[in-house]
Amino acid sequence: MSYKVIISICGPAGAGKTALAKKLVDTLGKDLACRVPTDYFLKSYNNEGFEEYISSPFKYDWNLLTKVLQRRMGTECETPDFDFNKMRRSDKTGGISFFMRRYIVLDSMLPYLESKYIIKLDASAETRLKRIKERDKAQSANSFLNWKKMEVTASELDSEKYKFNLLLNGELDAEINVGKLVEFLTEKRLMG
């Protein structure tokens, strides 16, 4: 995968990761970049007690993501089919489709540690809650019920195991943040 550049945009729920990832792919061009909505790679709820479930971080199937990311450029790929209302994976495929490209933009609460660059996006709890409630309403979802678990997961970002190449403010418009991100990538000689 040495010819691929994996950019992981991570941060707490509602920080604006998806908007930033989509804007970055549009800016780089869909012939060069793809977005992989990495929350589709969450591991399924395994029927533990509610208190245990809600007080532990989400876990990701990084092995399955790695297998998908190893596919050839130009290959059509799919995320797992994941039911976010039941927090269960229905199948290892059948989710969001995308074409593998040179620049792979991941967006999830926790970063994929094999990424070339890890970008952290953050916003106030008030802003994030508002966005989550708006998203739930628009998508007829109930992710707000997992707020405590999402916050426990986000607190993992404060651990020593994560090193960020760039910190961005999710209170800012995605256009501003993508400008900062493109400037960063240009400095790293990945672009232009």
C-alpha positions as a LaTeX table, in Angstrom:
\begin{tabular}{lrrr}
\hline
Residue & $x$ (\AA) & $y$ (\AA) & $z$ (\AA) \\
\hline
Met1 & 0.00 & 0.00 & 0.00 \\
Ser2 & 3.07 & 2.27 & $-0.18$ \\
Tyr3 & 1.64 & 4.13 & $-3.20$ \\
Lys4 & $-1.53$ & 4.99 & $-1.27$ \\
Val5 & $-1.80$ & 7.87 & 1.17 \\
Ile6 & $-4.23$ & 7.20 & 4.00 \\
Ile7 & $-5.53$ & 10.29 & 5.77 \\
Ser8 & $-7.53$ & 9.59 & 8.93 \\
Ile9 & $-9.88$ & 12.36 & 10.10 \\
Cys10 & $-10.95$ & 11.54 & 13.64 \\
Gly11 & $-12.70$ & 13.25 & 16.51 \\
Pro12 & $-15.78$ & 13.12 & 18.68 \\
Ala13 & $-19.23$ & 12.51 & 17.25 \\
Gly14 & $-20.72$ & 15.61 & 15.67 \\
Ala15 & $-17.39$ & 17.41 & 15.20 \\
Gly16 & $-17.90$ & 17.64 & 11.42 \\
Lys17 & $-15.65$ & 14.80 & 10.26 \\
Thr18 & $-17.91$ & 13.64 & 7.45 \\
Ala19 & $-18.37$ & 17.14 & 6.02 \\
Leu20 & $-14.60$ & 17.71 & 6.13 \\
Ala21 & $-13.82$ & 14.33 & 4.55 \\
Lys22 & $-16.31$ & 14.88 & 1.73 \\
Lys23 & $-14.99$ & 18.40 & 1.12 \\
Leu24 & $-11.40$ & 17.11 & 1.02 \\
Val25 & $-12.29$ & 14.42 & $-1.53$ \\
Asp26 & $-14.08$ & 17.03 & $-3.67$ \\
Thr27 & $-11.05$ & 19.31 & $-3.43$ \\
Leu28 & $-8.54$ & 16.59 & $-4.33$ \\
Gly29 & $-10.82$ & 15.23 & $-7.05$ \\
Lys30 & $-12.73$ & 11.97 & $-7.11$ \\
Asp31 & $-10.29$ & 10.50 & $-9.64$ \\
Leu32 & $-7.50$ & 10.90 & $-7.05$ \\
Ala33 & $-9.31$ & 10.54 & $-3.71$ \\
Cys34 & $-12.01$ & 8.48 & $-2.07$ \\
Arg35 & $-13.82$ & 8.71 & 1.25 \\
Val36 & $-14.24$ & 5.64 & 3.40 \\
Pro37 & $-16.88$ & 6.21 & 6.12 \\
Thr38 & $-15.02$ & 4.17 & 8.69 \\
Asp39 & $-17.80$ & 4.05 & 11.30 \\
Tyr40 & $-19.32$ & 1.35 & 9.07 \\
Phe41 & $-16.41$ & $-0.79$ & 10.31 \\
Leu42 & $-17.63$ & $-0.65$ & 13.91 \\
Lys43 & $-17.89$ & $-4.00$ & 15.64 \\
Ser44 & $-21.41$ & $-5.14$ & 16.43 \\
Tyr45 & $-23.07$ & $-4.78$ & 19.80 \\
Asn46 & $-22.60$ & $-8.17$ & 21.42 \\
Asn47 & $-25.51$ & $-8.22$ & 23.89 \\
Glu48 & $-23.50$ & $-7.19$ & 26.96 \\
Gly49 & $-25.43$ & $-5.41$ & 29.69 \\
Phe50 & $-26.47$ & $-1.84$ & 28.90 \\
Glu51 & $-24.24$ & $-0.25$ & 31.56 \\
Glu52 & $-21.21$ & $-2.19$ & 30.30 \\
Tyr53 & $-22.03$ & $-1.31$ & 26.69 \\
Ile54 & $-22.65$ & 2.40 & 27.27 \\
Ser55 & $-19.57$ & 2.90 & 29.47 \\
Ser56 & $-17.01$ & 1.33 & 27.10 \\
Pro57 & $-15.61$ & 2.80 & 23.86 \\
Phe58 & $-16.77$ & 1.69 & 20.43 \\
Lys59 & $-14.49$ & $-0.91$ & 18.87 \\
Tyr60 & $-13.55$ & $-1.04$ & 15.19 \\
Asp61 & $-12.81$ & $-4.00$ & 12.93 \\
Trp62 & $-9.43$ & $-2.65$ & 11.83 \\
Asn63 & $-8.49$ & $-6.03$ & 10.30 \\
Leu64 & $-11.42$ & $-5.90$ & 7.87 \\
Leu65 & $-10.63$ & $-2.27$ & 7.03 \\
Thr66 & $-7.01$ & $-3.23$ & 6.31 \\
Lys67 & $-8.16$ & $-5.96$ & 3.90 \\
Val68 & $-10.38$ & $-3.50$ & 2.06 \\
Leu69 & $-7.62$ & $-0.86$ & 1.86 \\
Gln70 & $-5.24$ & $-3.40$ & 0.30 \\
Arg71 & $-7.33$ & $-3.63$ & $-2.85$ \\
Arg72 & $-5.93$ & $-2.26$ & $-6.10$ \\
Met73 & $-6.48$ & 1.34 & $-7.08$ \\
Gly74 & $-9.50$ & 1.69 & $-9.31$ \\
Thr75 & $-11.27$ & $-1.27$ & $-7.68$ \\
Glu76 & $-14.83$ & $-0.75$ & $-6.54$ \\
Cys77 & $-15.10$ & $-1.53$ & $-2.83$ \\
Glu78 & $-17.82$ & $-1.50$ & $-0.19$ \\
Thr79 & $-18.01$ & $-0.84$ & 3.51 \\
Pro80 & $-19.81$ & $-3.39$ & 5.66 \\
Asp81 & $-23.58$ & $-3.11$ & 5.81 \\
Phe82 & $-24.14$ & $-1.70$ & 9.30 \\
Asp83 & $-27.42$ & $-0.90$ & 11.05 \\
Phe84 & $-26.66$ & 2.12 & 13.25 \\
Asn85 & $-30.04$ & 1.90 & 14.99 \\
Lys86 & $-29.36$ & $-1.66$ & 16.20 \\
Met87 & $-25.56$ & $-1.21$ & 16.25 \\
Arg88 & $-25.13$ & $-4.44$ & 14.30 \\
Arg89 & $-23.25$ & $-5.41$ & 11.19 \\
Ser90 & $-25.53$ & $-7.17$ & 8.71 \\
Asp91 & $-22.75$ & $-8.25$ & 6.34 \\
Lys92 & $-19.07$ & $-7.59$ & 5.58 \\
Thr93 & $-20.16$ & $-5.87$ & 2.34 \\
Gly94 & $-23.29$ & $-4.15$ & 1.07 \\
Gly95 & $-22.73$ & $-0.76$ & 2.71 \\
Ile96 & $-21.38$ & 2.37 & 1.04 \\
Ser97 & $-19.49$ & 1.77 & $-2.21$ \\
Phe98 & $-16.39$ & 3.67 & $-3.30$ \\
Phe99 & $-13.51$ & 3.32 & $-5.74$ \\
Met100 & $-10.05$ & 2.80 & $-4.30$ \\
Arg101 & $-7.87$ & 5.82 & $-5.06$ \\
Arg102 & $-4.38$ & 7.12 & $-4.29$ \\
Tyr103 & $-5.64$ & 9.35 & $-1.47$ \\
Ile104 & $-7.88$ & 7.47 & 0.96 \\
Val105 & $-9.76$ & 9.73 & 3.37 \\
Leu106 & $-11.09$ & 7.91 & 6.42 \\
Asp107 & $-13.50$ & 9.52 & 8.87 \\
Ser108 & $-14.33$ & 7.94 & 12.23 \\
Met109 & $-14.28$ & 8.71 & 15.93 \\
Leu110 & $-10.96$ & 6.90 & 16.43 \\
Pro111 & $-8.09$ & 7.00 & 13.95 \\
Tyr112 & $-6.82$ & 4.09 & 11.90 \\
Leu113 & $-3.27$ & 3.79 & 13.22 \\
Glu114 & $-1.84$ & 2.68 & 9.86 \\
Ser115 & $-2.70$ & 6.09 & 8.39 \\
Lys116 & 0.04 & 8.27 & 6.94 \\
Tyr117 & $-1.57$ & 11.31 & 8.54 \\
Ile118 & $-3.97$ & 11.56 & 11.48 \\
Ile119 & $-6.04$ & 14.72 & 11.67 \\
Lys120 & $-8.09$ & 15.51 & 14.78 \\
Leu121 & $-11.23$ & 17.62 & 14.43 \\
Asp122 & $-12.98$ & 18.87 & 17.56 \\
Ala123 & $-15.92$ & 21.08 & 18.47 \\
Ser124 & $-17.80$ & 22.03 & 21.62 \\
Ala125 & $-20.22$ & 19.54 & 23.16 \\
Glu126 & $-23.07$ & 22.00 & 22.51 \\
Thr127 & $-22.28$ & 22.19 & 18.78 \\
Arg128 & $-21.80$ & 18.44 & 18.51 \\
Leu129 & $-25.06$ & 17.62 & 20.30 \\
Lys130 & $-26.96$ & 20.00 & 18.04 \\
Arg131 & $-25.46$ & 18.40 & 14.93 \\
Ile132 & $-26.19$ & 14.87 & 16.14 \\
Lys133 & $-29.82$ & 15.72 & 16.87 \\
Glu134 & $-30.17$ & 17.33 & 13.42 \\
Arg135 & $-28.56$ & 14.30 & 11.76 \\
Asp136 & $-30.80$ & 11.90 & 13.68 \\
Lys137 & $-33.88$ & 13.82 & 12.58 \\
Ala138 & $-32.75$ & 13.94 & 8.93 \\
Gln139 & $-31.82$ & 10.23 & 8.84 \\
Ser140 & $-34.58$ & 8.90 & 11.13 \\
Ala141 & $-31.84$ & 7.57 & 13.39 \\
Asn142 & $-31.32$ & 7.41 & 17.13 \\
Ser143 & $-27.56$ & 7.81 & 17.52 \\
Phe144 & $-28.19$ & 10.41 & 20.24 \\
Leu145 & $-29.06$ & 7.46 & 22.53 \\
Asn146 & $-25.38$ & 6.46 & 22.30 \\
Trp147 & $-24.12$ & 9.91 & 23.36 \\
Lys148 & $-22.43$ & 8.60 & 26.51 \\
Lys149 & $-20.68$ & 5.83 & 24.57 \\
Met150 & $-19.64$ & 8.30 & 21.87 \\
Glu151 & $-18.14$ & 10.57 & 24.54 \\
Val152 & $-16.31$ & 7.64 & 26.19 \\
Thr153 & $-14.93$ & 6.77 & 22.76 \\
Ala154 & $-13.87$ & 10.37 & 22.14 \\
Ser155 & $-12.05$ & 10.44 & 25.48 \\
Glu156 & $-9.79$ & 7.71 & 24.06 \\
Leu157 & $-8.33$ & 10.39 & 21.78 \\
Asp158 & $-6.68$ & 11.92 & 24.85 \\
Ser159 & $-4.63$ & 8.77 & 25.47 \\
Glu160 & $-0.92$ & 8.65 & 24.74 \\
Lys161 & $-1.32$ & 6.12 & 21.92 \\
Tyr162 & $-2.59$ & 8.73 & 19.46 \\
Lys163 & $-0.35$ & 11.32 & 17.85 \\
Phe164 & $-1.99$ & 13.88 & 15.59 \\
Asn165 & $-0.34$ & 15.53 & 12.62 \\
Leu166 & $-2.86$ & 18.37 & 12.54 \\
Leu167 & $-5.55$ & 19.71 & 14.90 \\
Leu168 & $-8.58$ & 21.45 & 13.41 \\
Asn169 & $-11.49$ & 23.34 & 14.93 \\
Gly170 & $-14.84$ & 21.79 & 13.99 \\
Glu171 & $-16.60$ & 25.04 & 14.89 \\
Leu172 & $-15.17$ & 26.49 & 11.67 \\
Asp173 & $-16.75$ & 25.98 & 8.27 \\
Ala174 & $-15.57$ & 22.84 & 6.46 \\
Glu175 & $-14.29$ & 25.08 & 3.64 \\
Ile176 & $-11.86$ & 26.79 & 6.04 \\
Asn177 & $-10.68$ & 23.50 & 7.52 \\
Val178 & $-10.19$ & 21.88 & 4.13 \\
Gly179 & $-8.04$ & 24.88 & 3.17 \\
Lys180 & $-5.86$ & 24.28 & 6.23 \\
Leu181 & $-5.72$ & 20.56 & 5.48 \\
Val182 & $-4.74$ & 21.10 & 1.84 \\
Glu183 & $-2.07$ & 23.58 & 2.95 \\
Phe184 & $-0.72$ & 20.94 & 5.35 \\
Leu185 & $-0.68$ & 18.26 & 2.65 \\
Thr186 & 1.04 & 20.66 & 0.25 \\
Glu187 & 3.74 & 21.33 & 2.84 \\
Lys188 & 4.22 & 17.56 & 3.15 \\
Arg189 & 4.71 & 17.50 & $-0.65$ \\
Leu190 & 1.71 & 15.26 & $-1.20$ \\
Met191 & 0.06 & 17.76 & $-3.50$ \\
Gly192 & 0.88 & 20.31 & $-6.20$ \\
\hline
\end{tabular}
